[in-house]
Amino acid sequence: MIVGRIPSLTWNSLKMNSGVVSAAPDIDYAVYLDAQALPEGVSVSHLSAEEAAAWLDANTPAQEQEYVVAGKTPIYRFQRFGTGLGQEYDDFICSAAGGDAELIEIGEGATVKAPVVVKMDLESGKGAAARRIIHVGSGSSVSVVLRYRSEKDAQGSACISTKIVLDKDAQIHISRVQMLGSGFLCMDDLGISLDERAKAKVSRLDLGAGKVYVGLQAQMCGKDSQFLSEAAYYAGSGQLLDMNYNVVQRGKRSECHMTFEGVLENGGSKCLRDTIDFRRGAAGAVGDEQENVLLLTDDVQNRSLPIILCEEENMEGRHGATIGRLDEDMLFYMASRGIDTQEAQQIMVRAKLESVSRHIPDLAVRAEIQNYIEAL
């Protein structure tokens, strides 16, 4: 299965234009949320595959098939509702979950004070799937926390798909926390559609699982829409983390900011493809992507492919990366105060991961994350 394709080919092939999953995982059961635990103002219903497709067609701006992206031929399969992992994974998850999807809705003009918390405690030796659509009505706001966890040495697969539709002036903060066992394959896909003045914030922590494929695509269709993404990750003990983030800015004065904080050690491997795509008509748009990676050992693999595509002259785009080891002056300073190298590394690891975890709006989940980080 080919997942997470970049929108168009780079000048030279870096052999990281997409992620490759050697074999589609087996799925044994679907995971659904507890409707009785939903806060006031939030409803949930179940849709068949046909009903889900019809709902998206009726409630999201049209995403027409594109034959040219920034003057180049696209290399991905067209999706009616774009996601980060792409159409091949979308086809798989629809069939694996039996085609059913949960529709979580917040009506117009509602402020949901308590976060919607979805906890997936997964079984070892089995494959789980979850497929959800989240709809936030005009002028409404909500926070959603999705937490995936298993026993530390558990094995299995977790395949998740989430599609978010934000109407005019709607706001969402979605937090995704992955703490699966070392034998797990995790595939987590996200797509977001933003109408005028809609705001989306995505906080993501990847701490576990042996192989992880993460996808995110935001379609900023409306003018003055805003998208903020903050991600932190840890990859050690031979873990593989593959991430594809793609933000398409179509609306005037749309604004995008993405940050990535990572730690690699002990054979960990990470590949990040992050694209900001300014389309014609996005006058006054701003896009920014920044990555900071801490390398703790010599046997790690770090690959980054930041891309800015542009069809609009009146825009502002930036990207940058800082990749390296702990500063020797800092280590000397800490040693002078009785902090050895190992403890200094632990402090820096916690600081990077907690830069995201502290923004998760559920105290119980934050406590779980803290305990997990302390055991790394």
C-alpha positions in Angstrom: 0.0 0.0 0.0 1.4 3.4 -1.0 0.5 6.1 1.5 1.3 9.7 2.1 2.3 10.8 -1.4 3.7 14.4 -1.8 1.5 16.5 -4.2 4.1 16.6 -7.0 7.6 15.4 -7.6 10.6 17.3 -6.3 13.5 18.4 -8.5 15.6 15.3 -7.7 14.3 12.0 -6.4 15.1 11.6 -2.7 13.3 8.2 -2.5 10.9 9.6 0.1 8.0 10.8 -2.1 5.7 8.5 -0.2 5.5 5.8 2.5 5.2 2.1 1.7 3.3 -0.4 3.8 4.4 -3.9 2.8 1.1 -5.5 3.5 -2.4 -4.3 4.5 -3.0 -5.2 8.1 -5.8 -7.6 9.1 -8.7 -6.0 10.9 -10.7 -8.0 13.5 -13.0 -5.4 15.0 -14.2 -1.8 14.8 -14.0 0.7 17.7 -16.9 3.0 18.5 -17.1 5.8 21.1 -19.4 5.7 24.1 -22.3 8.0 23.2 -23.4 8.3 26.8 -20.0 9.9 27.7 -20.5 12.8 25.2 -20.8 16.3 26.7 -23.9 18.4 26.2 -24.2 19.8 22.7 -22.6 16.8 21.0 -24.4 14.1 19.1 -23.3 10.9 17.4 -24.9 8.8 14.7 -23.8 5.9 12.5 -23.6 6.1 8.7 -23.1 3.4 6.1 -20.3 3.8 3.5 -22.8 5.2 1.0 -24.4 7.5 3.5 -21.0 8.8 4.6 -20.0 9.6 1.0 -23.3 11.3 0.3 -23.0 13.4 3.6 -19.5 14.6 2.6 -20.7 15.5 -0.9 -23.5 17.5 0.5 -21.7 19.3 3.3 -18.2 20.1 2.1 -16.9 22.5 -0.6 -16.2 20.7 -3.9 -12.7 19.4 -4.3 -12.4 19.0 -8.1 -9.8 16.7 -9.7 -6.7 18.7 -10.4 -4.4 17.9 -13.4 -1.7 20.5 -12.6 -0.4 21.5 -9.1 2.1 24.5 -9.1 2.9 23.8 -12.8 3.5 20.0 -12.2 1.5 16.9 -12.7 0.2 15.5 -9.4 1.5 12.1 -8.4 -1.4 11.2 -6.0 -4.8 9.6 -6.7 -7.6 12.1 -6.6 -9.7 12.2 -3.4 -13.1 13.7 -3.1 -12.2 14.7 0.5 -8.4 15.0 0.8 -6.5 13.3 3.6 -2.8 12.9 4.4 -2.4 9.2 3.8 -4.4 9.3 0.5 -7.0 7.4 -1.5 -5.4 3.9 -1.2 -5.6 4.0 2.5 -9.1 5.6 2.4 -10.2 2.6 0.2 -8.7 0.2 2.7 -10.1 1.7 5.8 -13.6 1.9 4.3 -13.6 -1.8 3.5 -11.8 -2.8 6.7 -14.3 -1.1 9.0 -17.2 -2.5 7.1 -17.8 0.9 5.5 -19.5 2.3 8.6 -18.6 5.7 10.0 -19.5 7.6 13.1 -20.8 11.1 12.6 -20.0 13.4 15.5 -21.9 16.7 15.2 -22.0 20.0 17.0 -24.8 22.2 16.0 -24.7 25.9 15.1 -23.7 28.5 17.7 -22.7 26.0 20.4 -19.7 26.2 22.7 -18.9 22.8 24.1 -17.1 23.4 27.3 -16.0 19.9 28.2 -13.7 18.1 25.8 -14.9 15.1 23.8 -12.5 12.3 25.0 -12.3 9.1 22.9 -10.1 6.5 24.5 -9.1 3.4 22.5 -7.6 0.7 24.6 -6.5 -1.9 22.1 -6.2 -5.6 22.4 -2.9 -7.4 21.8 -2.8 -9.7 18.8 -5.7 -8.1 17.0 -6.4 -5.4 14.4 -8.7 -2.5 15.2 -10.3 0.1 12.9 -12.1 3.3 13.5 -13.7 5.7 11.0 -15.2 9.0 12.0 -16.5 12.3 10.6 -16.6 15.3 12.8 -18.9 18.2 11.9 -18.7 21.6 13.7 -21.5 24.0 12.8 -21.3 27.7 12.1 -20.0 29.7 15.1 -19.4 26.6 17.3 -16.3 25.4 19.1 -15.2 22.1 20.5 -12.1 20.2 21.8 -11.7 16.5 20.9 -9.1 14.2 22.4 -8.3 10.9 20.7 -6.1 8.6 22.8 -4.8 5.2 21.5 -3.1 2.9 24.0 -2.2 -0.8 24.6 0.1 -2.7 26.9 3.8 -1.8 26.5 4.9 -5.0 24.6 1.6 -5.6 22.9 1.3 -6.3 19.1 -1.4 -5.7 16.6 -2.7 -3.0 14.3 -4.6 0.2 14.7 -6.1 1.9 11.6 -7.9 5.2 12.1 -9.5 7.7 9.7 -10.9 11.1 10.8 -12.5 13.7 8.5 -13.4 17.1 10.0 -15.7 19.6 8.4 -15.7 23.2 9.9 -18.4 25.5 8.8 -18.1 29.3 8.8 -16.6 30.7 12.1 -16.3 27.2 13.5 -13.4 26.2 15.8 -11.9 22.8 16.8 -8.9 21.7 18.8 -8.2 18.1 18.1 -5.5 16.2 20.2 -4.2 12.8 19.0 -2.1 10.8 21.4 -0.5 7.5 20.4 0.9 5.2 23.1 0.7 1.8 21.6 2.9 -1.3 22.2 6.2 -1.9 20.5 4.7 -4.6 18.2 1.9 -2.4 16.9 1.4 -1.0 13.4 -0.4 2.3 13.6 -2.0 4.1 10.6 -3.7 7.3 11.4 -5.2 9.5 8.7 -6.8 13.0 9.1 -8.5 15.4 6.6 -9.9 18.8 7.5 -12.0 21.2 5.5 -12.1 24.8 6.7 -14.7 27.4 5.6 -14.5 31.1 6.0 -12.9 32.2 9.3 -12.8 28.6 10.5 -10.0 27.7 12.9 -8.4 24.3 13.5 -5.6 23.4 15.9 -4.1 19.9 15.8 -1.9 18.7 18.7 -0.3 15.3 18.1 2.0 13.1 20.2 3.5 9.9 18.8 5.3 7.9 21.6 4.8 4.2 20.9 4.2 1.6 18.2 6.9 -0.1 16.2 5.7 1.3 12.8 3.6 4.5 12.5 2.2 6.1 9.4 0.6 9.5 10.0 -1.2 11.6 7.4 -2.8 15.1 7.6 -4.3 17.3 4.9 -6.0 20.6 5.5 -8.1 22.2 2.8 -8.3 25.9 3.7 -11.1 26.8 1.4 -12.5 29.9 3.1 -11.0 33.3 3.4 -9.4 34.2 6.8 -9.3 30.6 7.8 -6.5 29.5 10.3 -4.7 26.2 10.7 -2.2 25.5 13.5 -0.4 22.1 13.9 2.0 21.2 16.7 3.5 17.7 16.7 6.0 16.0 19.0 7.4 12.5 18.6 9.9 10.0 20.1 11.4 7.2 18.0 13.8 4.7 19.6 14.5 1.0 19.8 14.1 0.6 16.0 10.8 2.4 15.7 9.7 3.8 12.3 7.7 7.0 12.0 6.5 8.2 8.6 4.6 11.5 8.5 2.9 13.3 5.6 1.4 16.8 6.2 -0.1 18.7 3.4 -1.9 22.1 3.8 -3.7 23.5 0.7 -4.3 27.3 1.1 -7.0 28.5 -1.2 -8.7 31.2 0.8 -7.6 34.8 0.9 -5.6 35.7 3.9 -5.6 32.1 5.1 -2.9 31.4 7.7 -1.0 28.2 8.5 1.6 27.4 11.1 3.2 24.0 11.6 5.8 23.0 14.2 7.5 19.6 14.7 9.5 18.6 17.8 11.3 15.2 17.7 13.7 12.9 19.5 15.5 10.0 17.8 17.7 7.4 19.4 18.7 3.7 19.4 18.0 2.9 15.8 14.9 5.1 15.5 13.9 6.3 12.0 11.7 9.2 11.0 10.6 10.6 7.6 8.6 13.8 7.5 7.1 15.3 4.3 5.4 18.6 5.0 4.0 20.7 2.2 2.4 24.2 2.2 0.6 24.6 -1.1 -0.5 28.2 -2.0 -3.2 28.0 -4.7 -4.2 30.8 -7.1 -6.5 33.2 -5.3 -4.9 32.8 -1.9 -3.8 36.5 -1.9 -2.4 37.6 1.4 -1.9 34.1 2.7 0.8 33.2 5.2 2.4 29.7 5.7 5.1 28.6 8.0 6.7 25.3 8.9 9.5 24.6 11.4 11.1 21.4 12.6 13.5 20.7 15.5 15.0 17.3 15.9 17.3 16.1 18.7 19.6 13.1 17.8 20.7 11.2 20.9 22.7 8.4 19.2 24.6 7.8 16.0 22.4 4.9 14.7 19.3 6.9 13.8 17.9 7.9 10.5 16.3 11.3 10.0 14.8 12.4 6.7 12.9 15.6 6.1 11.3 16.9 2.9 9.8 20.4 3.5 8.0 21.7 0.4 6.5 25.0 -0.5 4.4 25.1 -3.7 3.0 28.4 -5.1 0.6 29.6 -7.7 0.0 33.0 -6.0 2.3 36.0 -6.0 0.9 37.8 -3.0 1.8 35.4 -0.2 4.4 34.7 2.4 5.9 31.2 2.9 8.7 30.1 5.2 10.2 26.8 6.3 13.2 25.8 8.4 14.8 23.0 10.3 17.2 22.5 13.2 18.7 19.1 13.5 21.5 18.1 15.8 22.8 16.9 19.2 22.8 18.4 22.6 25.0 21.4 22.7 28.4 20.8 24.4 28.2 24.1 26.3 24.8 23.2 27.7 26.1 19.8 28.8 29.1 21.5 30.5 26.8 24.0 32.2 24.5 21.2 33.5 27.5 19.1 34.6 28.7 22.0 36.6 25.4 21.9 38.5 25.5 18.2 39.2 23.4 17.0 36.2 25.1 14.2 34.2 24.7 13.6 30.5 22.0 11.0 30.8 19.9 13.2 33.1 20.4 16.2 30.8 19.1 14.1 27.8 16.0 13.1 29.8 15.3 16.7 30.6 15.5 17.7 27.0 13.4 14.8 25.8 10.7 15.7 28.4 10.8 19.4 27.4 10.2 18.6 23.7 7.4 16.2 24.3 5.7 18.3 27.0 5.8 21.3 24.7 2.7 19.6 23.1 1.3 17.5 25.9 0.7 20.6 28.1 -1.9 21.9 25.5 -4.1 18.7 25.7 -7.3 19.8 27.5 -7.9 16.6 29.5 -6.0 16.2 32.8 -6.4 12.4 32.9 -4.8 12.0 29.5 -2.0 14.4 30.3 -1.3 12.3 33.4 -1.0 9.2 31.3 1.4 11.0 28.9 3.5 12.1 31.8 3.8 8.6 33.2 4.6 7.2 29.8 7.3 9.9 29.2 8.9 9.2 32.6 9.2 5.5 31.6 11.0 6.1 28.3 
